[in-house]
Amino acid sequence: MRRTTIALLAALEATVAVLVGLGLALVPLMLLWAVHFGLAAPVDVFFRAAADVWLLGHGVDLVVQLDPATAATVGVAGADAPFTIGIALLGFAGLTFLFGLRIGRRATATGTPIVGAVSAVLVTALLGTALAVLVAHPVAQPVLWQAAVLPGMVMGGGVLAGVAVAFGRSGWATDAATSAVRDRLDTLPFIAWAGIRSAIRVGVGSAVGVIGVAAAILGARIVIDHPTIIGLYQALGAGVDGGIAITLVELALLPNLVVWAASWMLGPGFAVGAGTVVSPSVTLIGPIPGLPILGALPADGAPLGVLWLALPVLLGFGGAVLVGRGKRERDREPWWATLAVGAGAGVVAGLVLGVLAWGSGGAAGPGHLVEVGPDALLVAGVTAASVGVGAIAGAFAARARSLDAVGGPAESGGRPWWRDGAGDGPGEATVDPSQDAGSGDRDAPDDVETVELEGLTRGSRRR
């Protein structure tokens, strides 16, 4: 398939991703326009609001300036001055990420992933910029440079994840750009490349495990507190159309709430306004936004308190044991290399959850609502420390178990430890040292000569 065709297909899929996200934001707003406002309100206001919601969902800040009458109706201190809404509705970002994942896998299948990735990222960035320019209004003004960068970054992250998944399943692509990256990685010692892969697998797996448990905790809280949530819906009196719009906003915020639950489980907790904190050890809640799903917030600390910190430690330990099991090529590596793998896994997990925590929080309005969500640096640090401790212990446990199974380190015929595995990088296969030892007398270069036969060559043994 030609590169131009691949670029056009990736651009088309990126455009579809943007249109689907805009459609999900526009449908409930158009329902409000038709049912609640009786088609009397200016329709362009709802189109601008849908674009603002999509941009906000990708981390683009909105600078809001309410008129005096509306600010008085809001009843929040500082509403009459310009304020920023910066909390991302991660449901929209997650949708774009999934489209990027698909684009990355499809582009890799064609053999030219770089072309598809660049095309998808550029188109998403251009569309984000165009939307920010078109919907600019004194009431709600998107930050232009963020609109030009952040949606493209979300798409790029999905594309890179899709390319990585495709490489792991079917091997590296053969285009020039990918081959250059592979050649660069081939210069790494085998033990370094194996350690990097193990650290990434353990770190990402541990972060995914924390998110999965957090999602289960959030689901349980919603089930337990559903009477409170239903009561808040009834107290709002938004009607059927308003209730649908509120529910869709809550669905878009659901990934944020999962990340907040993960932050709660890790210990730092999160804020729902300036001066508030929700954590396993202490809960201090003031006035909060009027979303019914926030009725699932715990009223007091967790029964187990800081014991929840044992979960990421156990996830890091289990992941390191599973990944390190059977890695015979790493039996002879020095102790500090095993230590580096465990510490690297903690760093990777900290980066993943730190980025998610940063994207899930931000300003939700004026006044005390300028601080909503977890502290990203604190979440990253706690995650790196807890997962790192477990991963280091698991890496040494897996190594000790492997050595005990064979009665000590395997001999490698004098090969240095950083060359173990018979390969210098990701592009070379691992050779069993026992096969080398057993075939050394038979296939030594001095025992073979090359003989021409009818234009071909073959090896024959000397007599």
C-alpha positions in Angstrom: 0.0 0.0 0.0 1.4 3.4 -0.9 2.4 5.9 1.7 -0.1 8.5 0.4 -3.0 6.0 0.8 -1.9 5.1 4.3 -1.6 8.8 5.3 -5.1 9.5 3.9 -6.7 6.6 5.7 -5.1 7.6 9.0 -6.2 11.2 8.5 -9.8 10.0 7.8 -9.8 7.9 10.9 -8.5 10.8 13.0 -11.3 13.0 11.5 -13.9 10.4 12.4 -12.5 10.3 16.0 -13.0 14.0 16.3 -16.5 14.0 14.8 -17.6 11.1 17.0 -16.4 12.9 20.1 -18.1 16.1 19.0 -21.3 14.2 18.3 -21.3 12.7 21.8 -21.1 16.2 23.2 -23.6 17.7 20.8 -26.5 15.1 21.1 -27.5 15.9 24.7 -27.1 19.6 24.1 -29.4 19.5 21.0 -31.9 17.5 23.1 -31.9 20.3 25.6 -32.3 22.9 22.8 -35.3 21.0 21.4 -37.1 19.9 24.6 -36.1 22.3 27.3 -35.8 25.5 25.2 -38.4 24.7 22.6 -36.1 25.4 19.7 -36.2 29.1 20.7 -32.6 29.6 21.9 -29.8 30.4 19.3 -28.6 27.0 18.1 -25.0 28.2 17.6 -24.6 28.5 21.4 -25.0 24.7 21.7 -22.6 24.0 18.9 -20.0 26.2 20.6 -20.7 24.5 23.9 -20.2 21.0 22.3 -16.8 22.1 20.9 -15.8 23.6 24.2 -16.7 20.3 26.0 -14.7 18.3 23.5 -11.7 20.6 23.9 -12.0 20.5 27.6 -12.1 16.7 27.5 -8.6 16.8 26.0 -7.2 19.1 28.7 -7.7 22.4 27.0 -8.4 25.2 29.5 -11.4 27.4 29.1 -11.3 31.0 30.3 -14.8 31.9 31.3 -16.3 35.4 31.8 -19.9 35.4 33.0 -22.1 38.4 32.8 -23.2 40.0 36.1 -26.7 38.6 36.1 -25.4 35.0 35.5 -22.6 35.4 38.0 -25.1 36.5 40.6 -27.3 33.4 39.8 -24.3 31.1 40.3 -23.8 32.3 43.8 -20.1 31.4 44.0 -17.5 33.9 45.2 -15.3 35.0 42.3 -17.9 34.1 39.6 -18.1 37.8 38.5 -14.3 37.8 37.5 -12.7 35.8 34.7 -11.9 32.2 35.9 -10.5 29.1 34.3 -12.1 25.7 33.9 -9.3 23.2 33.5 -10.6 19.8 34.6 -10.5 17.4 31.7 -13.5 15.2 31.0 -11.3 12.2 30.4 -14.0 10.2 28.7 -13.5 12.2 25.5 -9.7 11.8 25.7 -10.1 8.1 26.3 -12.2 7.8 23.1 -9.5 9.6 21.1 -6.9 7.4 22.6 -8.8 4.3 21.5 -9.1 5.6 18.0 -5.4 6.2 18.0 -4.7 2.7 19.2 -6.6 1.4 16.3 -4.8 3.7 13.8 -1.4 2.6 15.2 -2.2 -1.1 14.8 -3.6 -0.7 11.3 -0.7 1.5 10.2 1.8 -1.0 11.5 0.1 -3.8 9.6 0.8 -1.9 6.4 4.5 -1.8 7.2 4.7 2.0 7.5 3.6 3.0 11.1 5.4 6.4 11.1 3.4 7.7 8.1 0.1 6.8 9.7 1.1 8.2 13.1 2.3 11.5 11.8 -0.8 11.9 9.6 -3.2 11.1 12.5 -1.5 13.5 15.0 -1.3 16.4 12.5 -5.0 16.1 11.5 -6.1 15.9 15.1 -4.0 18.9 16.0 -5.3 20.9 13.1 -8.9 20.1 13.9 -8.4 21.1 17.5 -6.9 24.4 16.5 -9.7 25.1 14.0 -12.3 24.3 16.7 -10.7 26.7 19.2 -10.6 29.5 16.6 -14.2 28.9 15.4 -15.8 28.7 18.9 -13.9 31.6 20.5 -16.3 33.8 22.4 -16.0 36.3 25.2 -18.0 34.1 27.5 -15.8 31.0 27.0 -12.4 31.3 25.3 -10.3 28.1 24.8 -6.5 28.5 25.2 -5.3 28.3 21.6 -1.9 26.8 22.0 -3.3 24.0 24.2 -5.9 23.3 21.5 -3.1 23.0 19.0 -1.1 20.6 21.2 -3.1 18.5 23.7 -5.6 16.7 21.4 -2.7 15.8 19.1 -0.7 14.5 22.1 -3.7 12.3 23.2 -4.0 10.9 19.6 -0.2 10.4 19.5 -0.2 8.5 22.7 -2.8 6.1 21.4 -1.0 5.6 18.1 2.3 4.9 19.8 0.5 2.4 22.1 -1.1 0.7 19.1 2.3 0.5 17.3 3.9 -1.0 20.4 1.2 -3.6 20.7 1.5 -4.5 17.0 5.3 -4.7 17.3 5.0 -7.1 20.3 2.6 -9.4 18.4 4.0 -9.4 14.8 7.5 -8.0 15.0 9.1 -4.8 13.8 8.0 -3.0 10.6 10.5 -2.7 7.7 10.1 1.0 6.7 13.2 3.2 6.9 12.2 5.2 10.0 11.3 2.1 12.0 14.4 0.3 10.8 16.5 3.2 12.0 14.9 3.0 15.5 15.5 -0.7 15.6 19.2 -0.3 14.5 19.6 2.2 17.3 18.1 -0.3 19.8 20.3 -3.1 18.5 23.3 -1.2 19.8 22.1 -1.7 23.3 23.6 -4.7 25.3 21.2 -7.5 25.4 20.9 -7.3 29.2 20.0 -3.6 29.0 17.3 -4.2 26.5 15.9 -7.1 28.4 15.9 -5.1 31.6 14.1 -2.1 30.0 11.4 -4.4 28.6 10.9 -6.1 32.0 10.7 -2.8 33.8 8.1 -1.4 31.4 6.0 -4.6 31.6 6.0 -4.7 35.4 5.5 -1.0 35.8 2.6 -0.7 33.3 1.0 -3.9 34.6 1.2 -2.7 38.1 -0.4 0.7 37.2 -3.2 -1.1 35.2 -3.7 -3.3 38.3 -4.1 -0.3 40.6 -6.6 1.3 38.1 -8.6 -1.9 37.9 -8.9 -2.3 41.6 -9.8 1.4 41.9 -12.6 0.9 39.3 -13.9 -2.0 41.3 -13.9 0.2 44.5 -15.7 3.0 42.7 -18.3 0.6 41.3 -18.9 -0.8 44.8 -19.3 2.7 46.2 -21.9 3.6 43.5 -23.9 0.5 44.3 -23.8 1.1 48.0 -24.7 4.8 47.8 -27.2 4.6 45.0 -30.0 5.9 47.2 -28.1 9.1 47.9 -27.3 9.5 44.2 -30.9 9.1 43.2 -32.0 11.5 45.9 -29.5 14.1 44.5 -31.0 13.6 41.0 -34.5 14.3 42.4 -33.3 17.3 44.3 -31.9 18.9 41.1 -35.2 18.7 39.4 -33.6 18.8 36.0 -36.3 16.8 34.2 -35.7 14.0 31.8 -33.7 16.0 29.2 -31.6 17.6 31.9 -31.1 14.3 33.7 -29.8 12.8 30.5 -27.3 15.6 29.9 -26.1 15.3 33.6 -25.7 11.6 33.2 -23.6 12.0 30.0 -21.4 14.5 31.8 -20.9 12.0 34.7 -20.0 9.3 32.2 -17.4 11.6 30.7 -16.1 12.2 34.2 -16.1 8.5 35.1 -12.4 7.9 34.1 -11.5 10.9 36.3 -13.3 9.4 39.2 -11.5 6.1 38.7 -8.2 7.9 38.8 -9.3 9.7 42.0 -10.2 6.4 43.5 -6.7 5.1 42.7 -5.2 8.2 44.3 -7.4 7.6 47.4 -6.3 3.9 47.5 -2.6 4.9 47.2 -2.9 7.3 50.2 -2.6 10.9 48.9 -6.3 11.1 48.2 -7.9 14.0 46.2 -9.6 17.3 46.7 -13.1 18.5 45.7 -12.3 22.1 46.5 -9.8 24.2 48.2 -9.2 23.1 51.8 -10.8 19.7 51.3 -9.3 16.2 51.2 -10.7 12.7 50.7 -8.2 10.0 51.7 -8.1 6.6 53.6 -6.9 8.3 56.7 -9.0 11.5 56.8 -12.0 12.9 55.0 -12.7 16.6 55.0 -15.4 17.8 52.6 -16.9 21.2 52.2 -19.3 22.5 49.5 -18.9 20.4 46.4 -20.2 20.6 42.8 -23.8 19.5 42.3 -23.2 16.3 40.4 -25.3 13.4 41.8 -22.5 10.8 41.3 -20.4 12.7 43.9 -22.9 11.3 46.5 -20.6 8.2 46.4 -17.8 10.1 48.1 -16.9 8.4 51.4 -18.1 10.2 54.5 -15.2 9.1 56.6 -11.8 7.3 56.3 -11.4 3.8 55.1 -11.6 1.0 57.7 -8.2 -0.4 56.6 -6.5 3.0 56.5 -3.0 3.0 55.1 -3.1 -0.8 54.7 -4.3 0.0 51.2 -0.7 0.9 50.4 0.1 -2.8 50.5 -1.8 -3.4 47.2 0.7 -1.6 44.9 3.5 -3.4 46.7 1.9 -6.7 46.1 1.2 -5.8 42.4 4.8 -4.9 41.9 6.0 -8.0 43.5 3.7 -10.3 41.6 4.4 -8.6 38.3 8.2 -8.9 38.8 7.9 -12.6 39.7 5.8 -13.3 36.6 7.9 -11.4 34.2 11.2 -12.7 35.7 10.2 -16.3 35.8 12.1 -18.4 33.4 14.4 -15.6 32.2 17.5 -17.9 32.1 19.5 -15.3 30.1 19.5 -13.0 33.1 20.7 -15.5 35.7 24.3 -14.2 35.6 23.5 -10.5 35.7 25.0 -8.6 38.7 22.8 -7.7 41.6 22.6 -4.0 40.7 21.1 -4.9 37.3 18.2 -6.8 39.0 17.9 -3.8 41.4 17.7 -1.5 38.4 14.8 -3.5 36.9 12.7 -3.3 40.0 13.4 0.4 40.5 12.7 1.1 36.9 9.4 -0.7 37.2 8.5 1.7 40.0 9.4 4.7 38.0 7.3 3.5 35.0 4.3 2.9 37.3 4.8 6.3 38.9 4.9 8.1 35.5 1.7 6.4 34.3 -0.3 7.1 37.4 1.2 10.6 37.8 0.2 11.5 34.2 -3.3 10.2 34.8 -3.6 12.1 38.1 -2.4 15.3 36.4 -4.9 14.9 33.6 -7.8 14.0 35.9 -7.6 17.2 38.0 -7.8 20.9 37.6 -10.0 23.9 38.2 -13.7 23.2 38.1 -14.9 26.8 38.5 -14.3 29.9 40.5 -13.7 30.3 44.2 -12.8 27.2 46.2 -13.4 25.0 43.0 -10.0 26.0 41.6 -8.5 22.9 43.3 -10.1 19.7 42.3 -8.5 16.3 41.9 -5.3 14.6 43.2 -1.8 16.0 43.6 0.0 14.5 40.6 3.5 14.7 42.0 2.5 13.1 45.3 0.6 10.3 43.5 3.6 9.7 41.2 6.0 9.6 44.1 4.0 7.2 46.3 3.3 4.9 43.4 7.0 4.8 42.4 8.0 4.0 45.9 5.4 1.4 46.7 5.6 -0.4 43.3 9.3 -0.1 43.3 9.8 -1.8 46.6 7.5 -4.7 45.6 9.1 -5.0 42.2 12.7 -5.1 43.6 11.7 -7.8 46.0 9.9 -9.8 43.3 12.8 -9.4 40.8 15.3 -10.9 43.4 12.8 -13.6 44.3 12.4 -14.6 40.7 16.2 -14.6 40.2 16.8 -16.7 43.3 14.1 -19.2 42.3 15.6 -19.6 38.9 19.1 -20.1 40.3 17.9 -22.6 42.8 16.2 -24.6 40.1 19.5 -25.3 38.3 21.8 -25.4 41.3 23.6 -22.1 40.6 24.4 -19.7 37.7 24.7 -21.3 34.3 28.1 -21.4 32.6 28.4 -19.4 29.5 31.8 -20.4 28.2 33.5 -17.2 29.3 31.0 -14.9 27.7 30.6 -11.6 29.7 27.2 -11.2 31.5 26.2 -8.3 29.4 26.3 -10.5 26.2 24.3 -13.4 27.7 21.4 -14.3 25.6 23.6 -14.5 22.4 22.2 -11.1 21.2 23.1 -7.5 21.5 19.6 -6.1 21.0 16.0 -6.7 20.3 16.6 -7.8 16.7 18.7 -10.8 17.6 17.5 -14.2 18.8 18.5 -15.9 22.0 20.7 -19.0 21.6 20.8 -21.7 24.2 24.4 -21.9 25.5 24.1 -25.7 25.8 23.5 -26.0 22.1 26.7 -23.9 21.5 28.7 -26.2 23.7 27.3 -29.4 22.2 28.0 -28.4 18.7 31.3 -26.7 19.1 33.4 -29.7 17.9 31.2 -30.5 15.0 30.6 -27.0 13.5 33.9 -25.2 14.2 34.9 -22.9 11.3 38.3 -24.7 11.0 36.5 -28.1 10.2 34.5 -26.8 7.3 35.5 -25.8 3.8 33.4 -24.3 1.0 33.1 -26.3 -2.3 31.4 -25.0 -5.4 28.9 -27.3 -7.1 27.0 -26.3 -10.3 27.0 -22.6 -9.3 26.0 -23.4 -5.7 28.0 -23.7 -2.5 27.8 -26.3 0.2 29.8 -27.3 3.3 31.7 -30.5 3.4 33.7 -32.0 6.3 37.4 -32.6 6.0 38.5 -36.1 6.0 
